[in-house]
Amino acid sequence: MCVSTRSRFHVSLGGVCLLVSVLCHGQVQDAALKAAFIYNFALFTNWPQSPSASSTFNVCVVHRSPMWDSLQKLNGKLIGGRPWTVRDAPSTGQKVDCDVAVLSDASQSFVPASSSATLVVRDGGISGADGAAITLVTEDDHIHFDIDTVQAQRNGLRFSSKLLALARNVL
């Protein structure tokens, strides 16, 4: 390789590395922002007054989810006096006790424990298609969300009017 070709190769390689690092940084910021949205959804959701069987506020997400690390960073923050605790959601459709279930894979589903009122949040997809009360939507590099109040009521949940006012669509 001559010096000129070698220099162009290193400049090209440097450009590719910069692009990859910017894209990865963008994905990390996206996941952190979505985790912050989910935390705030929990703050502005009213659960039934029945006493919780758990002393922790359980957030279930599949460990391989891009949001896993960002949701974990919120561990210990209080929701209704209970500490936020991220749990690995079973991928087989087993019943599990969750206050919030985050679905990040189109094929993923959630089967709540019979006594639990669960806020199901879908990351992407079509609103109202799978029982999710909130669907996160990315458009033009901005994160929006749709709320399905009918699905929320089926799960025994109500949303604050402040949260409803911020939604892109309320179904």
ZICOR-V63413 format. One record per helix or strand of 3 or more residues. SS is the DSSP state (hx for helix, st for strand). FROM is the first residue (numbers start at 0). LEN is the number of residues. Records with the same first field share a line. If there is no record, write none. Layout:
# ZICOR-V63413
SS: FROM-LEN ; FROM-LEN
This chain:
# ZICOR-V63413
hx: 2-41 ; 67-5 ; 148-6 ; 160-6
st: 55-6 ; 81-7 ; 99-4 ; 118-5 ; 133-6 ; 141-6
